[in-house]
Amino acid sequence: MLSQSDAADGLKKVIEGRIRALSNIHSLFAQTRWIGADLSTIAAQELAPYTGNSLTRIQIDGPPVFLTPDAAQAVAIILHELATNAAKYGALSAANGRVHLKWSHNPGGELHLDWKETGGPKALEPTRKGFGSRVIAEMVAGRSGKAKFDWCVEGLVCEVTLKA
């Protein structure tokens, strides 16, 4: 059981992580004079802390996509939440765990993100919706999108579609 101080420290780390994700994206905006950010740069920045010594632990694939500030912030927070969850409970909590992130962007402005975890513990559907899941749902809804979570034996698969 967690003491109040353990819970407070945990909450502090969660909040610091989200602030760091927003700070990182704002640094990218400053480089482009606040017109947006490149998706591959956002993905690399959010997933960099989890690569460890392995160049194959994180795989990022997708065409060049430049996102507006609103879309870029939403994607950065979504990726932050997925990575944090993978580090706590999923593929990134295991030495041989892997994450594959790929995306596509259609001419109508829809961005499709596919997150797939392998090599970690068996993914179990949560019995309740955590704060991170609610944050992802809000980010996706705010961009007129949808998110689908599939807790597979091999690991979590998450598909996100949103207006970019």
N, C-alpha and C positions, 0 to 999 in steps of 0.2 A: 504494500500500500504506500502511496506517495504521501509525504508530509506536505504541509502547506508551503514550506520553503522549496521542496523539490518541484512542486507544481508551479510555483512562481518562477523558478529558474528555467523550467521547461518553456513556460509562456514567454519569458524574456528572450530565449533563443529563437523561438518561432517568430516573434515580432522582429527581432534583429535580422533574421533571414529574409523576411519580406521587405524590410526597409533596404537591405543590401541589394535585392533584386531590382527595386525601383531606382536606387542610386546608380546601379550599373547601366540601366536603360537610359537614364537621364544623361549619363556621361556620353553614351552613344549619340543621343540627340544633340548634345553640345557640339559634337564633331561635325554634324550635318546642318548646323544652324537651326535646329529644331524642326526639320522637315520630316524626320522619321529615322528608321534604322533597318539594316539588312537582317533578314531572318536567320541566315546562317551564322552571323555574328552573335545575334541574341542567343541562339541555341548553344553555340560553343561557349559563350560566357556563362550561361546558366548551368551547363553540364560539366564545365572544367573542374570544379572541385571534386568530382566523382570519378575522374579517369584513373587516378592512382598511377601506378607504373606501367599500366597496360594501354597500349595504343588501340586495342580492339575492344576494350570494355564499353566504350560509347561509340556508336556508329551514327553519323548524321548524314542524311541524303536529301537532296531537294534542289530544285532549280533556283536561280537567283530571284529573290522576292524582296522588294523594298516596301516596308510597312509604314503607314502613317503613325504618328505618335500614339493615338488612341489604340490602334490595333497592336502596335509593338508592345505597349504596356500590358495589354491583356495577354498576349502570347508569352511575354516574359514571366508574368505571375503564374500562368497555367503551367509552364515548364518548370518553374521553381517548385510549385506544389507537387507535380508528378515526381520530380527528382527527389524531393524531401521524403515523400512517401516511399519511393523505391529504396532509399537509403535506410529508412527505419524498418520497413516490413517486407520489401520486395527484393528484386534482383540485385540491387546495389548494396544490400545487407550481407550478401554472400561473396566469398572470394572469387568465384567463377561466374558471378552474375554479369549479365550484359543488358544494355538498353540500345534499341535501334529506334531512332526517330527519323521519320521521313515525311515529306510533305509534297503537295502539289497545289497549284494555284490556277484556277480557271479564268478565262477572260471576263466572266461575269463578276469577278471580284471575290469569289468564295475561296477560302483557304482551307485545305484539308490536312490536318496533322494526324499522323499515325504513330503511336507510342507503343512499343512492344518490349516487354521484359522477358528474359530467358535466363536459366541457370541459377535462379534463386529459389527460395522456399515456395512451396505450393501456394498459389494465390487464393485466398479465401475472401468471399464477399463479406464486407463488414456487416455487422448486425445493426449498426446505426450509421448515419451520415455524419462524418467528422467535419471539423471546421474547414480543412483543406478542400474537401469535396464540395462544400458549400461555396467556397471562394471560386473554385473552378466553374461551378454552375452559374454563379453571378457574372463572371468574366465572359463566359460563352453567351449567356442570355443577353448581356449588354451589347453584344456584337451580332444579334439576331441569328445565333447559331445553335448547335446542339452538340452534346457530348454523350458518347456511348462507352460504358465500361464493361469489360468482359474479364472475369476472374478465371483464367484458364489454369490447368494443372501446371503448364510451363511458366506461367507468370501473367501479370496484368497486361491486357491489351486495351488501349484507350484510343478512340477515334473522335476527333474534334473537328467540327466544321463551323466556320464563322466568316462573317463579312470582313474582308481586309481591304 
